[in-house]
Each structure stands twice: as C-alpha cells, then as structure tokens.
Amino acid sequence: MDAATRILVVGGSPEPSSAETIRCAAAGCKAVVAVDRGLDALLAAGVSCDLFCGDADSVSEHGAELVRLCERDVSGNAAGAADAPRFEVVRYNPHKDDTDLGLALGEIACRWPGASLVGTCLSGGHPDHALAVLGRLSTWDGGVEVIEDGFVQRILKRGDAWELHGHTGARFTFVPLSLSATVSERKMRWNLDHKRVSLLSDLGVSNVVEAESASITCHEGIISAWVFER
C-alpha cells in the first residue's frame, strides 16, 4: 500500500499470529491499535500499543490490569510501575450493538482520516468472526492489507490493482464481497479478462501465481484476495 499513513489494527483472534508476523505487520505503521485481546498479542510480540479499543472482556488479566492502569493515569489517579506500558484507552460498554473491531475502525477513521489499514490477528479460530471481519474491512475507504501467518490479504475495490511481487509459485485466491465484481488476472495459471463474478463465487479459488509480474485488478465491486505462502 502506498498511502503515507498506515495504521496497524491487531484483532482479538483466539489463534493470534506469531510474534514475528506481528512485528512485520507493525513495521512502518504510524500507530498501533489493539482490539481487546489483541493487546495480549502485542505484549507477547514486544510491540508497543498506542490505542486500546474494547470492552476488556477477552484480554488477559495482565492486559486488563494494564488497561486499568492507563485509565487511572489519564484520570490523574495513582500510576503504576514507571516501566509499565502506556497507551490511550477507549473502553466500550459490553452491552453494545457493534463489535469491538467495528467500533475500533470508527475510532481510527476519526483519528487518522484517510489512513490505510494493516491488520493482523484477525482470522484465526472462529470462522464466524473471520467472515464478519471481511464485512467490516470491506467498508473501509482506504487501502486494506492483512498480514497473518501463512498468507497476505488485500481488500480491493473499483480501480484497485495488486502487483504480486515475490510470490511466484504461490497459491492465490480471490472471493467477491459485493453482489458482483469485475476482475482481471494476468500471469496466473488461469487468467481472467474483465470477468464478472457473483458474490462469494468460488471461481477465483486456488489459482497459482506464475510470474513475477502477475497481478489482479478489480474493475467493479469489492473483492478479497489472498496469497498463501508456500
């Protein structure tokens, strides 16, 4: 992604990404946002958190204590250990009508309008959550990249293209997230030229990147695309 402002959002997946993947995702990002249990993944990876968003219902007790400590710091009450992590906290009522991720994305949009999103710890463990995450990410106005163990993902909208450098021989999949999408693929094992594909179609599943100059272009609609590391 080419946007100057990149914000990392670390989700609360019950199967978090590895520390190495989280550190890779954080590289070059202006700020790091933890979504509830995502704070635990950041702490384990040794990556600093700038903003915590959530109701603190899934973060560990250690993480919850850090959240409480940072809230007390802001309110001017007694602080904890001098070397404890410090970050801003936006805590939500557990009895809410939105997910922590949805509310966190709203917070990011207010603080960093026009930013590109980098995400990690968003995909593991709960397939229902993973599908809902796709729905949320598809509404983001800027670029979206997800970095997980074993794959890299992009959300592409009208006019977006993904040049697949360094992935020759890798498995590649795209799935439409809108009622229909028009897609072209080049330098793949199976290519498409302005092909109209319906919502959640499996036409784009399990292709193969055949050359360094391979690419996918979304001409209309919204798609999610993945490169799976070999």
C-alpha positions, 0 to 999 in steps of 0.5 A: 500500500502506498498511502503515507499513513498506515495504521496497524489494527491487531484483532482479538483472534483466539489463534493470534499470529506469531510474534514475528508476523506481528512485528512485520505487520507493525513495521512502518505503521504510524500507530498501533491499535489493539482490539481487546485481546489483541493487546495480549498479542502485542505484549507477547510480540514486544510491540508497543500499543498506542490505542486500546479499543474494547470492552476488556472482556477477552484480554488477559488479566495482565492486559486488563490490569494494564488497561486499568492502569492507563485509565487511572493515569489519564484520570490523574489517579495513582500510576503504576510501575514507571516501566509499565506500558502506556497507551490511550484507552477507549473502553466500550460498554459490553452491552453494545450493538457493534463489535469491538473491531467495528467500533475500533475502525470508527475510532481510527477513521476519526483519528487518522482520516484517510489512513490505510489499514494493516491488520493482523490477528484477525482470522484465526479460530472462529470462522464466524468472526473471520467472515464478519471481519471481511464485512467490516474491512470491506467498508473501509475507504482506504487501502486494506492489507492483512498480514497473518501467518501463512498468507497476505490479504488485500481488500480491493475495490473499483480501480484497485490493482495488486502487483504480486511481487515475490510470490511466484509459485504461490497459491492465490485466491480471490472471493467477491464481497459485493453482489458482483465484481469485475476482475482481471488476472494476468500471469496466473495459471488461469487468467481472467479478462474483465470477468464478472463474478457473483458474490462469494463465487468460488471461481477465483479459488486456488489459482497459482501465481506464475510470474513475477509480474502477475497481478489482479485488478478489480474493475467493479465491486469489492473483492478479497484476495489472498496469497498463501505462502508456500 
